[in-house]
Amino acid sequence: MRPWRRSMAAAALALGLAACSDKEAAPVAATVDPAFAAEQQQWRQQRYTELHAADGWTSLVGLHWLEHKAHYIGSGPGSGIRLAVGPDKLGMVAREGDGVTFTPERGVPMSVEGEPLTGRIRFFSDRDATPTKIAFDDGKGQLSLIHRGERFALRVKHADAPTRTGFTGLNYWEGGPAWKIRARFVPHAAGKTLPIVDITGLTTDMPNAGALEFEKDGKPYRLEALGEPGRELFVIFGDRTSGHGSYPAGRYLDLSAPDAQGQVLIDFNHAYNPPCAFTPFATCPLTPPENRLDLRVEAGEQVYHSPQGAP
């Protein structure tokens, strides 16, 4: 449902909320409860590690929509889709009925799931059960396919992407245990969906299992939760810090399924930026009007500042 998700070892506590270094996440302030600080530090370290992975969101170098039936792709000037990195000629991608195929350029080393790629294959997208990931450039590059509405696009990653090699790390609001809030889950009728617009302007009706009602400082609030009934939930929200210290388009939360008492723990300390905060080559869903909180959520990730010269 949401391929952009699942971005979340403990390190020594340190003072301040400094940016991540190349090998560690921003430390949690040492003045807070040690157990809480250790939990947050572990989450931050995992989040940093996933973002900075060789195939993480910071490694994106291109997003190319398939506008024609077939495209030759590569970094050379003769390619219909010109890649920022990789061989001059990589191969040909083609629409065939409802699917897409990829034919590799002869003699150019490529692989899928560790096996050499020598002939034409079905190119499965991120909407298929097992998306195809084509490795090139000695495994540092990765070519995949995304499916948005009726359109397909090539997504290109590379371990040497400037957004990855120059990744400046993450900063966090001070937050604290008070931002871990128990919410009441209010289920919706079976089959209910919520229209979600992404950064490309595409609207997708996503499963909307229910709403989360909670209080903060004596005031009631409500968030619509995406997901199937009985499963983990996903929330896209904006608040009074959006554009004022937090990413302007909003932040994301991954939440557990409601417990036996119909409650869900919302930990705003784990609010994280969408991939679009780190790269222009992502297609992030945006905050629905229902989830714009009249509240300053001073917890979770702050806005990311890209390295100088990054796209």
C-alpha positions as CSV (number, residue, x, y, z in Angstrom):
1,M,0.0,0.0,0.0
2,R,2.7,2.5,0.9
3,P,6.2,1.6,-0.5
4,W,7.6,4.8,1.0
5,R,7.2,3.5,4.5
6,R,9.4,1.5,7.0
7,S,12.0,4.0,7.6
8,M,12.7,3.9,11.6
9,A,22.8,-0.3,18.5
10,A,21.8,2.2,21.1
11,A,24.6,4.8,21.4
12,A,25.9,6.6,24.4
13,L,23.8,9.5,25.6
14,A,25.2,13.0,24.9
15,L,24.1,16.6,25.5
16,G,22.3,18.5,22.9
17,L,20.4,17.7,19.7
18,A,23.2,18.0,17.3
19,A,23.0,16.7,13.7
20,C,24.1,13.2,12.9
21,S,27.7,12.5,12.1
22,D,28.6,10.1,9.3
23,K,28.3,7.1,11.7
24,E,25.8,8.1,14.4
25,A,22.4,9.6,14.9
26,A,21.6,12.8,16.8
27,P,21.9,12.1,20.5
28,V,19.0,12.5,22.8
29,A,19.4,15.0,25.6
30,A,20.9,13.4,28.7
31,T,18.6,15.3,31.0
32,V,15.6,13.1,30.1
33,D,14.6,9.7,31.6
34,P,17.5,7.3,30.7
35,A,15.1,4.5,29.5
36,F,13.2,6.9,27.3
37,A,16.5,8.4,26.0
38,A,17.8,4.9,25.2
39,E,14.6,4.0,23.3
40,Q,14.7,7.2,21.3
41,Q,18.4,6.9,20.5
42,Q,17.9,3.4,19.2
43,W,15.0,4.6,16.9
44,R,17.1,7.5,15.7
45,Q,20.0,5.3,14.9
46,Q,17.9,2.9,12.9
47,R,16.2,5.8,11.1
48,Y,19.6,7.2,10.2
49,T,21.0,3.9,9.1
50,E,18.1,3.2,6.7
51,L,18.2,6.7,5.2
52,H,21.9,6.5,4.6
53,A,22.0,2.9,3.3
54,A,23.5,2.4,-0.1
55,D,20.0,2.0,-1.5
56,G,18.2,4.3,0.9
57,W,16.3,7.5,0.1
58,T,19.4,9.6,0.0
59,S,20.8,7.5,-2.8
60,L,18.2,8.6,-5.4
61,V,19.7,10.2,-8.5
62,G,16.8,10.1,-10.9
63,L,13.1,9.7,-11.6
64,H,12.1,9.2,-15.3
65,W,8.5,8.9,-16.5
66,L,7.9,6.5,-19.4
67,E,6.2,8.7,-21.9
68,H,6.5,6.5,-24.9
69,K,6.1,2.8,-25.7
70,A,9.8,2.2,-25.6
71,H,12.9,4.0,-24.4
72,Y,16.6,3.4,-24.7
73,I,18.2,4.3,-21.4
74,G,21.8,5.1,-20.4
75,S,24.1,8.0,-19.5
76,G,25.2,8.6,-23.1
77,P,23.8,11.3,-25.4
78,G,22.0,8.9,-27.6
79,S,19.7,7.6,-24.9
80,G,16.0,8.6,-24.9
81,I,16.1,8.5,-21.1
82,R,19.5,9.9,-20.0
83,L,20.7,8.7,-16.6
84,A,22.8,10.8,-14.4
85,V,25.2,7.9,-13.7
86,G,26.0,4.5,-15.2
87,P,27.0,3.1,-18.6
88,D,26.5,5.1,-21.8
89,K,24.0,2.4,-22.9
90,L,22.1,0.3,-20.3
91,G,19.3,-1.2,-22.2
92,M,15.7,-0.7,-23.4
93,V,12.5,-0.4,-21.3
94,A,9.2,-1.0,-23.1
95,R,5.5,-1.0,-22.3
96,E,3.8,-4.3,-23.3
97,G,0.1,-4.3,-22.6
98,D,-0.4,-3.7,-18.9
99,G,3.2,-4.5,-18.1
100,V,6.8,-3.4,-18.7
101,T,9.8,-5.3,-20.0
102,F,13.6,-4.5,-19.8
103,T,16.1,-5.7,-22.4
104,P,19.8,-5.2,-21.2
105,E,22.5,-3.8,-23.5
106,R,24.7,-6.7,-24.7
107,G,28.0,-6.9,-22.9
108,V,27.0,-4.5,-20.0
109,P,27.2,-6.2,-16.6
110,M,23.9,-6.2,-14.7
111,S,22.2,-8.5,-12.3
112,V,18.8,-9.2,-10.6
113,E,18.8,-10.8,-7.2
114,G,22.5,-11.5,-7.6
115,E,22.1,-13.4,-10.9
116,P,23.6,-12.0,-14.1
117,L,21.0,-10.4,-16.4
118,T,21.6,-11.5,-20.0
119,G,18.2,-11.2,-21.7
120,R,14.8,-9.6,-21.7
121,I,12.8,-9.8,-18.5
122,R,9.4,-8.7,-17.1
123,F,10.1,-5.5,-15.2
124,F,7.9,-5.7,-12.1
125,S,7.0,-2.4,-10.3
126,D,6.6,-1.4,-6.7
127,R,2.9,-2.3,-7.0
128,D,3.7,-6.0,-7.7
129,A,4.4,-8.6,-5.1
130,T,8.1,-8.8,-5.9
131,P,9.4,-5.6,-7.5
132,T,12.4,-6.0,-9.9
133,K,15.7,-4.4,-8.9
134,I,18.3,-4.2,-11.5
135,A,21.9,-3.7,-10.2
136,F,24.5,-2.0,-12.4
137,D,27.8,-0.2,-12.1
138,D,29.4,-2.9,-9.9
139,G,26.3,-3.0,-7.7
140,K,26.5,0.6,-6.8
141,G,23.6,1.5,-9.1
142,Q,20.0,0.3,-8.9
143,L,17.2,0.6,-11.4
144,S,13.6,0.0,-10.3
145,L,10.1,0.7,-11.6
146,I,7.3,2.6,-9.9
147,H,3.6,2.6,-10.8
148,R,1.5,5.7,-10.1
149,G,-2.0,5.7,-11.4
150,E,-1.8,4.8,-15.1
151,R,1.9,5.9,-15.3
152,F,5.2,4.1,-14.9
153,A,8.6,5.7,-14.1
154,L,12.1,4.5,-13.7
155,R,13.6,5.2,-10.3
156,V,17.4,5.3,-10.2
157,K,19.7,5.0,-7.1
158,H,23.4,5.1,-6.8
159,A,25.6,4.7,-3.7
160,D,27.7,7.7,-4.8
161,A,24.8,10.1,-5.0
162,P,25.7,13.5,-3.7
163,T,22.6,13.5,-1.5
164,R,24.1,10.4,0.2
165,T,27.8,11.2,0.3
166,G,27.0,14.7,1.6
167,F,24.1,13.6,3.9
168,T,24.2,16.1,6.7
169,G,22.2,14.1,9.3
170,L,19.0,14.7,11.1
171,N,17.9,17.2,13.7
172,Y,15.1,16.7,16.2
173,W,12.7,18.7,18.3
174,E,13.4,18.3,22.0
175,G,10.2,16.2,22.4
176,G,10.0,14.0,25.5
177,P,7.7,11.4,27.2
178,A,4.8,13.9,27.2
179,W,4.6,13.4,23.4
180,K,3.8,9.7,23.8
181,I,0.0,9.9,23.8
182,R,-2.6,7.2,24.1
183,A,-5.3,7.7,21.5
184,R,-8.8,6.1,21.1
185,F,-9.2,4.3,17.8
186,V,-12.6,5.0,16.2
187,P,-13.2,2.5,13.4
188,H,-14.8,3.5,10.1
189,A,-17.2,1.4,8.1
190,A,-15.6,-1.4,6.1
191,G,-14.1,-0.3,2.8
192,K,-13.9,3.4,3.6
193,T,-11.1,5.2,1.8
194,L,-9.5,8.6,2.1
195,P,-8.3,10.5,-1.0
196,I,-4.6,11.3,-0.7
197,V,-2.8,13.6,-3.1
198,D,0.9,13.0,-3.8
199,I,3.6,15.5,-4.8
200,T,3.0,14.8,-8.5
201,G,-0.7,15.8,-8.2
202,L,-2.0,12.3,-8.4
203,T,-4.9,11.5,-6.1
204,T,-5.2,7.9,-4.7
205,D,-8.0,6.5,-2.6
206,M,-6.2,4.8,0.3
207,P,-7.8,2.4,2.9
208,N,-8.9,4.5,5.9
209,A,-9.4,2.1,8.7
210,G,-10.4,4.7,11.3
211,A,-9.6,7.8,13.2
212,L,-7.4,8.5,16.3
213,E,-8.8,10.8,18.9
214,F,-6.5,12.1,21.7
215,E,-6.0,15.0,24.0
216,K,-3.0,17.3,24.4
217,D,-2.9,19.9,27.1
218,G,-6.6,19.5,27.7
219,K,-7.6,20.0,24.1
220,P,-9.1,17.3,21.8
221,Y,-7.5,16.4,18.5
222,R,-8.2,13.9,15.7
223,L,-6.2,12.2,13.0
224,E,-7.3,10.0,10.2
225,A,-5.3,6.7,10.0
226,L,-4.5,4.9,6.8
227,G,-4.4,1.1,6.6
228,E,-6.5,-2.0,6.6
229,P,-8.6,-2.9,9.7
230,G,-6.7,-4.9,12.3
231,R,-3.3,-4.0,10.8
232,E,-0.6,-1.4,11.4
233,L,-1.5,2.2,10.8
234,F,0.1,5.0,8.9
235,V,-0.6,8.7,9.5
236,I,0.3,11.7,7.4
237,F,0.0,14.9,9.5
238,G,0.8,18.6,9.4
239,D,0.9,20.9,12.5
240,R,1.9,24.4,13.5
241,T,5.6,23.7,13.1
242,S,5.1,22.7,9.4
243,G,7.1,25.2,7.5
244,H,8.3,26.7,10.8
245,G,11.0,24.2,11.8
246,S,9.4,21.1,10.5
247,Y,9.1,19.9,6.8
248,P,6.5,22.2,5.2
249,A,4.5,19.3,3.6
250,G,4.0,17.4,6.8
251,R,5.5,14.4,8.5
252,Y,4.7,10.7,8.8
253,L,4.0,8.3,11.7
254,D,4.0,4.5,11.7
255,L,1.7,3.1,14.4
256,S,0.8,-0.3,15.8
257,A,-2.7,-1.8,15.2
258,P,-5.2,-0.9,17.9
259,D,-4.9,-3.0,21.1
260,A,-7.7,-5.1,22.7
261,Q,-9.0,-1.9,24.4
262,G,-9.2,0.0,21.1
263,Q,-6.2,2.2,21.9
264,V,-3.2,3.2,19.9
265,L,0.0,4.7,21.2
266,I,1.1,7.8,19.2
267,D,4.7,8.6,19.8
268,F,5.2,12.0,18.1
269,N,8.9,11.6,19.0
270,H,9.0,9.2,16.1
271,A,7.4,11.6,13.6
272,Y,9.7,11.5,10.5
273,N,10.1,13.4,7.3
274,P,8.8,12.0,3.9
275,P,11.4,11.0,1.3
276,C,10.8,14.3,-0.6
277,A,12.6,16.1,2.2
278,F,15.8,14.4,1.1
279,T,15.4,14.1,-2.7
280,P,13.5,15.7,-5.5
281,F,13.1,12.2,-7.1
282,A,10.4,10.8,-4.7
283,T,6.6,10.8,-5.1
284,C,5.4,11.5,-1.6
285,P,1.8,11.5,-0.4
286,L,0.8,14.8,1.2
287,T,-1.1,15.7,4.3
288,P,-4.9,15.4,3.9
289,P,-6.9,18.4,5.1
290,E,-8.4,16.3,7.9
291,N,-4.9,15.9,9.5
292,R,-3.8,19.5,9.8
293,L,-3.4,19.9,13.6
294,D,-3.9,23.2,15.3
295,L,-1.0,22.3,17.5
296,R,2.7,22.7,17.6
297,V,4.2,19.2,17.6
298,E,7.7,20.0,18.9
299,A,8.8,16.4,18.7
300,G,10.2,14.2,16.0
301,E,12.3,15.2,13.1
302,Q,12.9,18.8,12.1
303,V,13.2,20.1,8.6
304,Y,16.2,18.7,6.7
305,H,18.8,21.0,5.1
306,S,20.4,19.5,2.0
307,P,24.1,19.6,1.4
308,Q,25.3,22.5,-0.7
309,G,25.2,21.6,-4.4
310,A,22.7,18.8,-4.0
311,P,19.7,18.7,-6.4
